[in-house]
Amino acid sequence: MRISEKRIRWPLTAAAILSLIFFGPGQCTKRLGKGKSERAKMDIAELAGALDLFRFVDGRFPSTEEGLGALVRNPGLEKWGGPYLRKGVPSDPWGGDYHYRGPRRANDPGFEIWTWGADGVPGGTGEAADVTYQKP
């Protein structure tokens, strides 16, 4: 058993060292930052899918006040069909919260989900850039 563990660990360690040598630490950090942004996009897509399911089952999107928490606990609906997420509402890759703005009017079909990136404030570039999704 230990021999196979060593055989697996050695190539991974070698690949990490070679990446640092060839790309330099700056490039590796950039790639990790892009990975976090990509993970945020995947999380937001999962949240958007859960919100669409909420609307299909419950007849509306959660209000801004109910927020993303309505996907994991009943916001007071008589026939709530959830939970709509298996593991709860995730944190963004930087440890912050995903933000949600529900429909602005009763028949408005849209919503918005976003994270403010690595710096946790609106705006920014690179790893600090906001990642957003807006359903029309």
QUIZI-V52461 format. One record per residue. BURIAL is 1 if it has 16 or more other ideal C-beta (glycine too) atoms within 10 Angstrom, else 0. D_FIRST is the distance of its C-alpha to the first C-alpha in Angstrom with 2 decimals. Layout:
BURIAL;D_FIRST
BURIAL;D_FIRST
This chain:
0;0.00
0;3.81
0;5.52
0;5.57
0;6.59
0;9.01
0;10.19
0;11.11
0;12.68
0;14.66
0;16.78
0;17.55
0;18.71
0;20.67
0;22.26
0;23.36
0;24.90
0;26.61
0;27.99
0;29.54
0;31.01
0;32.47
0;33.54
0;34.19
0;33.46
0;36.41
0;35.20
0;31.72
0;33.52
0;35.81
0;32.99
0;31.39
1;34.89
0;35.37
0;32.08
1;33.47
1;36.73
0;35.01
0;33.08
1;36.46
0;37.98
0;35.32
1;35.79
1;39.55
0;39.34
0;37.44
1;40.11
1;42.88
0;41.54
1;41.43
1;44.99
0;46.18
0;44.82
1;46.55
1;49.77
0;49.44
0;48.93
1;51.06
0;53.73
0;53.40
1;51.11
1;50.55
1;53.19
0;52.45
0;52.94
1;50.43
1;47.95
1;44.37
0;43.98
1;45.94
1;42.87
0;41.01
0;43.92
0;47.29
1;49.96
0;52.63
1;52.95
0;54.22
0;51.84
0;48.82
0;46.11
1;43.15
0;40.70
1;40.13
1;36.92
0;33.77
0;32.55
0;35.92
1;37.63
1;35.19
0;36.04
1;36.51
1;33.86
1;35.87
0;35.95
0;39.47
0;40.98
1;41.83
1;45.58
1;47.52
0;51.16
1;52.33
1;55.35
0;58.51
0;60.80
0;60.48
0;60.27
0;58.37
0;55.23
0;53.44
1;51.00
1;49.19
1;45.71
1;44.78
1;42.85
1;44.43
1;41.48
1;40.04
1;43.37
0;44.13
0;47.73
0;49.58
0;49.73
0;47.81
0;46.24
0;42.80
1;40.09
0;42.94
1;44.47
1;44.98
1;43.07
0;45.40
1;45.94
0;49.39
0;50.19
0;53.82
